[in-house]
Amino acid sequence: MDKQELGAFLRSRRERLRPQDAGLPSGPRRRTPGLRREEVAVLAHISTEYYVRLEQGRAPRPSAEVLAGIAAALRLTDAESDHLHVLAGTAPARTGLHRRDVRPSILTLLERLPQTAGFVTSAAFEVLAWNDLAAALMEDFAERPPRERNLARRAFLDPDPLLYGVSDATEFRHHVVKQLRATLARYPTDPEVSGLVDDLRGGSADFARLWERHDVQGAAMLTKTFRHPTVGDITVDCDVLALTDRDQHLVLYTAPPGSPSTEALALLSVLGTESFSAPHFGSP
């Protein structure tokens, strides 16, 4: 149970709610945002004293029933409710380290996908495996050491803010922060995860600001446009498949049949990574 992080998460969720969101009268103007602690306690059917102690990081581990009541009172999403259970220590425990070995069947699948740029990321956003078209579209990951294949580091610490020229770079950065907060809760003793978060908090004011929001659920990214230095703009559909047994994700980029982007991807598959002389870092 991470008492301090649990308390901070509860405060952040409470402060975002308006009384009317919870079916309560707004009443006179409030000095602080969100619901009052006693209002959350009433809605969750627990004592105000116990809820206050939870937010202050002084309470013993809450039961599953108490957590369910708090989740309902704070109007948590499914992802936020799962995160609440992780912080409270009532979710199934994972091993101490996140996995970075990719199943052989997934490696084979990557190579057999036609006209699809695909790659696998770890729970900490390290690119673990990729096919040739992904390398041609983004960069030749084989030319970079594992530490520099981390998309979170690329998003916040790389001097080039364009992030492969993608159209949704800002949204992706928000997604990274939310996912990393959930990852750190699942792997609190993994030095790779905690070290990554420390580096990002210390090296990026934008990351540090977003981190303090305690958000854990990102919006799905369904399409994005890459600005490639050789073939121009490529708009792709983005599908992210969870590989739950290893807590990894398979990311697939495809273009609508018959579209100019399909032709551009086909050209890239022929040109390969030799279509640009330097690593592709966004702007032409």
Secondary structure, 3 states (H helix, E strand, C coil): CCHHHHHHHHHHHHHHCCHHHHCCCCCCCCCCCCCCHHHHHHHHCCCHHHHHHHHCCCCCCCCHHHHHHHHHHCCCCHHHHHHHHHHHCCCCCCCCCCCCCCCHHHHHHHHHCCCCEEEEECCCCEEEEECHHHHHHCCCHHHCCHHHHEHHHHHHHCCCCCCCCCCCHHHHHHHHHHHHHHHHHHCCCCHHHHHHHHHHHHHCHHHHHHHCCCCCCCCCCCEEEEEECCCEEEEEEEEEEEECCCCEEEEEEECCCCCHHHHHHHHHHHHHHHHCCCCCCCCC
